[in-house]
Amino acid sequence: MISLTVGIHFQGLKRLLKTVDEISSRILNVIMIQKGCSKYVPRNSKYFDFGTMRIAMEYIQKSDLLVFDAGIGIIIFSRECGIPDLIFPVKSLTSIGRGPQ
């Protein structure tokens, strides 16, 4: 399973969610997306908005690959668990707070 998490990020991170969701239609792995406050609704992936920390950690620990937006907490956790990760940064640091990502 591949897990994508955006945590409690205040932005929707639509670009990240849409990109991973589009990839989901072309691969055999199941992708689980924690989409947070995004209005984007994945069409090809399983998803949930928010969950308890326990639920999120269960998905993450079952993952073969973890995709996220460069939060330091998830970087440390993925490294401690030995889960390969793919960091997908927001468009640019200057764009934070200036509209949809």
N, C-alpha and C positions, 0 to 999 in steps of 0.2 A: 504494500500500500504506500502511496505517496500522500503526505499530509502538507497542506498549505495553511499557515496560520498568519493572521494579521493582528492577533492579540486584541487589545482594547484601543487600538489606534483611532483617533477622532476622524480621520479622513477615510473615505470609502476605499481607496486604493483600487479603483476599478480596473486600471491598466494591468495590474498584477493578477487580479481575479480573472479577468477576461482571457488573458494570455494562457494561464494555467488551464482554465476551462476548455479553451479551444484545443490545447494539446491533449486533453483527456479523451477527446473523440478519436484520436489517432493512435492511442497506445492501449495495451492490454491491462496495465495496472489500474487498480481502483484508485481514484483520487478523492480524498476527503478534504473539503474546504471549510475552514472556520472563517466566515466572511465578515464577522463583526458588524459594524454599522453601515456597511455598503448597501446601496440600493440595487446593485447588480445581483441578478438571480442566475446562478450557474445552470446551464442546460445539459451539460454532459457529465457532471460530477455530483457526488453526494455532498451535502453541505449542511451547516448549521450556523446560526448567528453567533451566539455566545453560549458557553457552558460553564460548569464549575471547573475549578482548577484540576480536580481529580479526573473529570471526563477528558479535558484537554490533554492531560499527561498520559492517559490511557491510549488515546489516538497517536500521540507523538511516539510513545514507546513501542508501539506496534509498527511503526513506519520503517520502510526501507530507505526512504529519502524524505527529507524535511525541507520545504520551501518557505521562506519568510522574507520580511522586509528589512532586515538588519538590526533588529532590537537586540541589545546586548544580553538581556536575560535569556532569550531563546538561543543565542549563539553559545553561551556558556552551557546551557542545558543540553543542547544537541551534542556538544563536544564531550561532556561528562558521560552521556549515554552511548557515545560511539556511533551516533546516527549521522550518515553523510548528509550534508546540507547544501542547498543552493540558495545563495543570498541574492535577492532581487531588490535593489535599492529603489527608493522613490525617484521620480524623474530628475529632480535636482534639489539641492538644499534650499535654493532660492525660491522654489515653487511651493514650499510648504506653507499652507494657509492661504494660498492664492487660487483656490478652485480645485476642480476634480483632478485626480491623478490618473 
